[in-house]
Structure formats: C-alpha cells, structure tokens
Amino acid sequence: MVLTVTALTGESLWPGSGLATLPISLQFVMTMVATVPASFVMRRFGRRAGFQVGALIGLISALINVFAVMEGNFALFCVGSALLGVLNGFALYYRFAAADCADEENRSQAISLVLAGGVVAAFSGPNLARWTVDAYGDVAFTGSFVSLAVLQVVTVLLLIFVDIPRLSAEERKDQGRPFMNILRIPAVPVAILAGMAGYSSMTLVMTSTPLAMDSVGHAFVDTAFVIQWHVFAMFSPSFVTGHLIKRIGVLPVIATGAGFILACVAVNQMGQGLWQFTTALMALGIGWNFMFVGGTSLLTGIIARPEQAKVQGFNDFLVFGSVALAALLGGIMQQNLGWEMLNYAVVPVVSISLLATVWLWAVHPTRA
C-alpha cells in the first residue's frame, strides 16, 4: 500500500518539485539507520519485543502522515515517512527470526516462507490503497494512512502469540569471530552485494513506476494493478525459492535473479503500455526475490548465532543505504533523464553482482 501511494502523495503535496520520491527515500534512509540498533535491541530483549517496538513506531508514523496529508504539509509527510522506515528497520528481521527457528538444512525454506506472506500484501495492499484513497472526500490518500495505523495495532496483537527463541546469557556474552575476519570470507561480500544490487535496482524502478505511468496518462487504477502484480511477483516465488536453493544451490539462484532484473530493463525499453509495465515489474519482482532470499540464505549459512547482531546489522545497513539512494534518485532521474535512462542505470549495478556471483561459483563450487 505504501509503495502504491507514497510517491503520488508526495507529488500531490508538492507538485512539480521533482521530490515526489523524497518521502519514500527518507523512509529507506531511516530503515538503514534503524537496522543496526534494531539488531542489538533484539539481541538484548528478544525478537518479539523488538518487532512490537517497531510496530508501535509504525503506528505513530501512520498517524503523523494522516495529519500531514489533511494539512497539506509536505515536510511533515516526510517526517512520518521517515518514521515508517524505522518500522521497516525492525520488520526486516522477520526473515532472520525464521532462520533462528529452523535447523540448518531448512533455513532457506524458512526465510522463503516468511517472505511468502507478501503474497497477501500483493493483493491486500494496492486494493486497500484503491478502496481508501478517497475515503475522506477531497483529501486524497488520508484513508490509506488511517488503514496503515490499524494494521500496526493488529501486528502488535498478533505478536503476543509468537514465541521466538532468545539468545542465552552465554550467547549474548559471546561475540564470535572478529568482524573483519568474517568480512574476509569470500561468500560474505558476495551475499551482501546480492542484497544491495537486487534491492536497490528494484527500488529505483519500482518507486519511479507510478510517476512514469502518470506521465503517460495511465489512471491510478492501472498503477495499483501494476504494483499489485509486482508485489505478487516479489513474494510468490518464496514458496519455491527455498526449495530451489536446496536443490540447485544458492549461487545459481542469485545469478538467475540478476537475469530477471536485466530482463525487466529490456521489456521497459519496448514501450510504456500497460502490458510492458506489468510484465517488466513482474520480472523485477522475481529477480528481487531470488537475489534477496539468495543473499540472505548465503549469509545465514556462514555466521554463528553470537555473530548475528553485528553481521546482520551491517548487511542491512549497506543494503538499505543503497536502497535509500536509489529511492531518492528515482524521482530526480525520472524527471530529468526520463524512463529509459533510469532503467539503463540498473544494468551496471546488477552486472557487478552477477559477475561476483559467477566468480564465487567458479572459485568455490562447493559454496553453490
């Protein structure tokens, strides 16, 4: 839902500024900032407490955005969107929490199945945006952020019933291997690079798509349709990604994901009709899934439990630093360079990750 309405809300609050994607960029910046503190909060107090703190911050951010939209205040909307990024900084660890609860053989499947919950979001999110966009009459998008606030309350209540193992006192004292020693393991930078390339490329194209569609006259219902199927393509492969990793290896899955993102760029060069946007964004979603789940699985297979806080925090800090930059550049590039050049910017980023993955595959075939 946020992906569907945030850029359009920014454009409505400050039209013609080229900063329509600034709120969602700030969201990703704060996700980046929050990842490390969130990791250490969960190390100290447990996963469930951390997730509930994040949801409460999400509730506050949604209420701020409701007020900002009603008052037509772009700066306040940026504040609310930034706080929403803090929620995401905590929520990112759901996939690691799933890995904590699974044995080594089934970690990839556990991560995939948690992300498969996004299939529900693929349909409920854009539809919720469409149903609530005009719920408050002339003040568009207010109802969308009201519903976002309700969702955070539901999340806090659901977490009461979730039991996630906490680190023992001994595990909290144990810091594991020195951080730089872990970074020297070749698979670690390849895993981080896969997450950075897959997520930043997806963000750059995805956040700019509503603006590109609006610029060529597509209706809001068409934009919601495209985002819906994009999010579906992001998360539906999760039902099989874990099995694929188990069957053919994590590095082939990451490389395949890079191929899907490059295919998205190719389709977007064919035109700006509804079918091009839909097909390209679905390829983008599948590519993101393979690269993100693959990178996460590769990383969790290397680090021990006492090392999770520092390595997972560092990984997500870098991933969402690149994502924040991509979100900020999206609106600027769309306005100044156009849709085609924006898509071409994805190619070198994904290609570097693809080459690193193929190199690791060739040098360390057992890691695949």
N, C-alpha and C positions, 0 to 999 in steps of 0.2 A: 504494500500500500504506500509506504513512504517513497519507494522508488518511482511509483506512478505519479505522485502529486507534488513532490518537493520542488523539482525544477520549475514546474508550471506555477506553483505558488510563489516562488522567488521572482519569476518573470512578471506575475500579476502585481506584486508589491513594489517592484522597481523596474518597470518596463524599459527596454532599450538600453539597459546599462551593460549588458554582456556579463552580468554577475548572477545570472539565474541559477548557476550550479554552485555558487559560493556557499549557500547553506548546507548542501549535501557534502561539499568539500570540507567544511568545518566539522561536520559530523564524522567524517573519516579521520580528520586530524585528531579529534578527541578520542576516537577509537584507538588510534595509535598511542596517544598519551596514556590512556587508561589501561592498556594491555598489561604493562609491567606491574603497576600497583594491584590490579585485579588478580594477577597471578600470585602475588605474595599474600594478599588478603585471603585467598582460597587456601594457600599453603598453611596459613596460621589458623583460620577459623573454619575451614572446610568449604567444599564446593557449594552446598546448598545455601549456606549463609551468604556467600558471595553472589550467587545468582539472585537471591532475594533483594540484596542491596542494589544490584543493577536494575532490577525491575522497578524498585521504588524511585530511583533516579529517572528511569524512563517515564514513570507517571508524572513526575514534576515537569519534565521536558515537554510532554504532550500538552499539559495544561498551559504552560508558557506559550506554546505555539497557537493554542486556541485563542488566547488573549491577543497575541501578536497579529494574527490574521484578522480578527474582529476590529482591531485598532488600525490596521494597515501599516504596521510598524516593521519594516524590513530588518532593522538592526536587532530588534527583539526576537524576530523569527530566526535570525542567525544564532542567537544565544540558545533558544530552545532546541534548534537542530544540533548544535554542538553538544548539549547535554544528552541528546539522544545517542550521540556517538559513545558516551560513557557507558550507557546501557549495552551497546554493541560490544564494547571492550570486555565486559563481563560475559555476555552471552556467547562470545566466540569459544569459550572454554567448555561448552556443552559437548563438543566433539572430543575433547581431551578427557572429560569426565566419563564418556562412554568407553574410551580406551582403558581408563582406570578399572572399569568394572568387567573387562573381558580378559581372557587369557591371551597369551602372545599369538597363538595361531589364529584367533578370531578378532584381533584388534581392528583390522581393515574393515571387516564387515560391521563391527560395532559403530565405527566412525561413519560409515556409509549409511547405516540405518537411521542414525540420528539426523543426518543431513536430509534423509528421505522425508522427514517431517515437513520439509519445504514444499513438497508436492501439495499439501493442504494450503500452504501460503500462496502457491501459484494461482489458485482459483479464488480463495477467500480474500486475498489482499487486494488485487485490482478490482474485484467485484465490490468489495467493501468501499473502495475509493469511489467507484461509479455510483453506488447507492447513496453515499453520504455527501458527495461533492456539493450538492445544492440543498442539503438538509436545513440550512439556516438562511434560505432565501437568497438575497443578493450577495451575501458574504460567502463566496465560494471557498471550498476546502475546509471550512471550520469543522463540519461534521466528521471529516476524515480524522482529524486530530482528537476529537472527542472519543471516537471509537478506539483510537490508539491508546488513550488513557484507560479505557475499560479493559483492554487486552492486558495491560500491565497488572491490573488488580487480579485478573484471572490467573496470570502467571504466578504471582505471589502465593495465591491459594493452592495452585497445583503443586508447587514446590514443597508444601507441607508433607505431601505423601511420597516424596522422593528420598531414598536412602542411598547416599554415595559414600563409600569408604573414605575415612580421613587418614592422613598420614599419622603414624605413631610418633610418640615423643622422640624415639631414637631416629626415625626417618627425618624428622624436622631438624635434628641436630646435624645429621649427615649432609654435607654439601656436595658429595660425589666428586667426580673428576674436575680438575681445574678447567675453567671456562674456555680458555684458549686451546687447551688440548682437545676439547670436544669440537671446536670450530675447525681444527686441522684434519678431522676425519672427512675425506672427500665427499661422502654422501650428504653431510650436513649442509654445506653451501649449495649443493645441487637441490636439496629439498627446499631450502629457503628461497632459492631463485625460482623454483617452480611455482611456489605460492605467490611470490611477488609479481612474476610475469603474467600468470594466469589471472590473478585478481585485479591488477592494475589495468590490464588490457580490457578485461570485461567491464570494469568501471568506466573507463574512458568512453567506450562505445555505448554502453547501456545508459549512462546518465545523460548523454547527448541525444539519444534517440527521440525522446519526447519533443525536444526542441527542433530536431531535424524534421520530424513528421509534421509539427505545427507549421514550420516554414513553407512546406509544400502543400498545405491545405487539408491535411488529414484531420478528422474530427477526434475529439477526446475519447470517444468510444473505441476508435481504431487504435489509439495509443494504449488504452487499457488492455485491449485484445492482444497487442504485440507483447506488452510487458508480461501479461498473464502467461503466454506460451513460452516466453523467455525464462521466466522463473520456473515454470514446469520443467523445461529442458535443463535448467540448472540442477534441480533436485531429483527428478525421476530416475536418472541413471544410477542414483545412490543405491537402488535396490539390487543393482548388479555390479557396481564398481568394486565393491569389496571382494566379490566372487572372482571378478576378472583379475584383480591384483593377486589373489590366492592362486589362480590358475596359470596366468601368463607372466606375472611379475609386475612390480611397481613401476619400473623404468619404462617398459613398453606402454603402460597406461598413461604415464605423464607425456611421453612423446606423441601418443595418439591425440591427447588433449590439445597439444600445441598445433597439431594438424587441423583440428576442428576450428580453432580460433583463426588460423590463416584462411580456412575456407569461408569463414564469416566475412573477412575482408574482401575476398573475391566476389561473393554474392552482393555485397553492398556497392560494389563498383558497377553492377549491372543496371541499377536504376533505383528509384525511390517510390516504387509502388508498394502496396500493402503486402504482397507476397514476398517481395525482396526483404522488406523489414522483418517480416515474420520468420522467414527461413534463415536469414543471417543471424537474428537474435537467438534462434533455437540452437544453431551451430555454436554460437558464442557460449550459451549456457552449458552445453555438453562439454565443450573444451574447458571451461572453468571448473566443472565438476571433476573431470579426470585429473587436471593439474593440481587442484586444491586438495582433493582427497588423496591423490598420489603423493604429493609433497608432505601432507600431514602424516600419512602412513609410514613413509620413509623415515621421517624424523622420530616418530614414536618408537620405531623399531631399533633406534640407536641409543636413546637416552634412558637412564635408570630413573626410578621414582624420585630419589632425592635431588636429581638434576632438573626435574620438570619445570620448576618455577622460573629458573634463570634462562633455560633454553627456550621454553615455550613463550615466555615473555619477550625475549629477544627476537624470536621468529615473528611473532605477531606485530611487534613494534616496527620491524622492517617492512613487513607485508603491508601494513596499513599506513605507513609513511608513504609508500609508493602509490597506494590507493588514493590517499588524500590529494597527492599531487595530480594524479590522473583526473580526479573529480573536479579540481579547481581549473585545470587546463581545458576540460571538456567544453564548457560554455564559451571560453575565450577562443578556442580553436574553431568551434562551430561557427561563431560569428565572423571571425577574421580570415580563416583559411578555407572553411567550407567542409562539407560532409566527407568528400572523397579524400582530402588530405588528412583529415582527422583519422580515418581508417588506416591510411598508409602508415601513420605513426606507430601503429601496433606492431607492424611486421618486424622491425629490428629487435624489439624487446622480446617477443616470443621466440624469434630465431636464436637469440643468445641462449635462452633456457633450453631450447631444443638441442642445440649443439652440446651444451654441458651435459644434458641427459644422455645423449648418444655416446659422448666421451666416457662417462662413468660406466655405461653399459658395456663398452668395449674393453675398458681397463679392468673393471671389476664385475665380470659377468655373473658371479655368484650373488651380488647385491640385487641384480634384476630378479 
